[in-house]
Amino acid sequence: MGLFLPNTAPFVIGYYGILKAGGVVMALNPAYTPSEVQNLAEESGIRYLMLAASLIQIEPLRQTTPIKRFVVVGETPAKLIAGDISWSDVLECENSEAVTGVQVGPDDPAVFQYSGGTTGTPKCAVGLHRNLVANVYQFRQWLVNTHEGRNRAGRHSLLSRLWYGSGYAFRPSASGLGWC
């Protein structure tokens, strides 16, 4: 499933929701043009796209890509069809038990991460679930003065972001989340 969103809470929620459902996350740079989105959708074969309505028109994507269903964040256009859903409807379905029985293993794909295309056409790197887990352990070593499973008294977890021009580098961690 593609995520065509700026650095926002729906991106983070969508990212983990896709992984929990056993899907593969493909983050698309929100600065991509419609033709770039079309090319990456065709190459990757994504069938679902979560997008900010303000970034791109849905109808041309529906007609020119393998994308069949859309989750629309923000002002929902009138052209949603059966199977599409607005973000507000997703938030109303807060049933954490809705996804059950999903089995993923360490060698299953978790993310398709495309390069920024600075040397030509963007290229896809496949991140496995084992890579994400290793990244959590690696990042955890950088978090000094933290304790596994709890925050220190008077300290707060923070979700922050930094722009990374050649694509999203999302770093989940054991004590919080961060963008790099």
Buried (B, 14 or more C-beta within 10 A) or exposed (E): BBBBBBBBEBBBBBBBBBBEEEBBBBBBBBEBEBEBBBBBBEBBEBEBBBBBBEBBEBEEBBEBBEBEBBBBBBEBBEEBEEEBBBBEEBEEEEEEEEEEEEEBEEEEBBBBBBBBBEEEEBEEEEBBBEBBEEBBEEBEEEEEEBEEEEEEEEEEEEEEBEEBEEBBEBBBBEBBBBBE
